Amino acid sequence: MTAAPLQETRFRLSEQQARELAETYGTPLYVVDEAHFRQRIRTYCDGFRAVAPTGELSFATKANSTVALIKIAYQEGCSIDVASEGEFRAALMAGVPASACHLHGNNKQIGELETAIEAGIGMIVLDNFEEIECIAKFAGHGTKFVIRLAPGVDPVTHAKISTGQADTKFGFNIMDGSGERALLRAIELGLPVIGFHCHVGSQLLDPEAQISGGELIAKFAAEMKVRHGFETTYLNVGGGLGVRYTDGDVPMSHADYCREIVVAIDKALADTGLNPKLAQEPGRSLIGESGVTLYRVGSVKIVPAKEIGTRTYVAVDGGLSDNPRPALYGSKYTVERVARKRPDGTGSGGDRTYTVSGKHCETDKLFGDVQLPADLAAGDLLQVLCTGAYNSSMASNYNRYPRPATALIFRDGSHTLIQRRDTYEEMLAREILPKELA
Ligand SMILES: Cc1ncc(COP(=O)(O)O)c(C=O)c1O
C-alpha cells in the first residue's frame, strides 16, 4: 500500500503574483495571504472548540506582530498574547482592547507592568517571585493573573525553543514546590489569580510533551484545590504546534492536536469538580504557513568544494537579517523558483543542488542543499515557503540593510503593503555624533 500524499497546507505565490509583487514593492518581500491566515485561525478554533466549547484561542504576536495581522487575528476572535510593551502597543494600535491582551515575559520591567495595568490589560502571566511582590500594589486594578508553571517535560524540538523542562528560566517549577509557593504568595498579597499556564516548546511535531504539560498543570490545579481550596477557573497550555517547513515536517492537524491535549487535561481533572476555561496561544501554527518570502537571485557561482567536488551558490538579495532562523536553529525551508527572469526562455533541464546564500558578511548557507532548476539565473525570483512566523518579527538591520516590507494579498488577488521597507533615514535617525568628536 502506498502512503497517501501529504495534503499541502502552505500558501505559495503563483508566477504572475510573484512578478507583480516584486515589480510593485521590490524584493526581498514578505508576503502574507489574508484568506489563508483567517482559515488557519478558523481551523484551529473549530478543532479546539469541538473538544473545549468555551476554549479561548490567543494569537502569540511574537510570531508576527505586524499590526494588520494582529487586527486580523482579533477580528477572527483571538485574544492577543504579547510578550513586551512593544507588542502590547502594536496590539493597541491594531484596535485590540487592552482587556483582550495577555502579557508574558520572564523579566517584565516595572515600566512595562505599569503601562499594561494602567491601560487595563486583561491578564498578566506571573513568572517570578520578584514580579509577584512588585505587582501587589496593583491588586485592585481589574487585571487577572495566572501563574506560569514549568511542568518539567522535555519536548522533542530544538533546545533553543524548548521551555517546559525543569531547567528553564521561564515560570515556577512544579517539582521543587515553587509553583505552590507562588500561588500562596500571590493569594496572600490579594492578587486575583485565576489559574495556571505552561508553554513547553515550539515547532512541536510530536505532541507528547505538550500533552504531558497540559496533564501536569491540570494535576497541579487539582492538587491546589485539595491542599488549599484554590478553584482554578483558567488553564492555558501555551502554543507550540509545528508547521511544515519542509516535506519532512508532518505536523498534526489542528483538530487532532487540540483533542489529544484536551482529553489529557479532562482526564486529569475528572472528579475534581474543576471545570476551568481552557486556553491556547499558538503563533507559528496560525501564521507560519500563510507567509512566503520573495527574493531575487543576484548571482550563481560554482566553486570547488571538498568531498563533493563543486558547490553551486545562488546569492539572493536578503538573508540573515530577514530570516535568522537557519543561523539560530539550523532551520530548513522549502525554496522554489517561482518566476524566471525571461519567461520565454528554454526549459529548465532538470534540477540540481544549490546552496542559497544571503548577502551578509557571514559565510552563511541560508538554505543548504536545495533542489532548483539547473538553468537558474540572476534575475529569477525565488519564494521561500512558510516564512509567516518568526521572520518579520525577528528581522534586524544587520549590515545596515533595511528590513523588508510585508505585502498582504486579498482573496480577490488584490494586494497592499501592511509594513513598508525601512528607509535609510529612519535607520540612521538614532545616531548621535557628539560635539566632542567635532
Ligand atoms: C509563552 C509562549 N506562548 C506562546 C508561544 C508561541 O509558540 P508557537 O509559535 O510555537 O505556537 C511562545 C513561543 O515562544 C511562548 O513562549
The ligand as an ORCA input file, in Angstrom:
! r2SCAN-3c Opt
* xyz 0 1
  C       4.754     31.716     26.338
  C       4.617     31.430     24.894
  N       3.381     31.289     24.377
  C       3.210     31.044     23.067
  C       4.271     30.909     22.194
  C       4.014     30.647     20.753
  O       4.577     29.451     20.354
  P       4.366     28.900     18.897
  O       4.661     29.989     17.947
  O       5.307     27.764     18.806
  O       2.961     28.435     18.789
  C       5.575     31.034     22.702
  C       6.747     30.896     21.824
  O       7.871     31.025     22.161
  C       5.752     31.302     24.086
  O       6.972     31.435     24.613
*
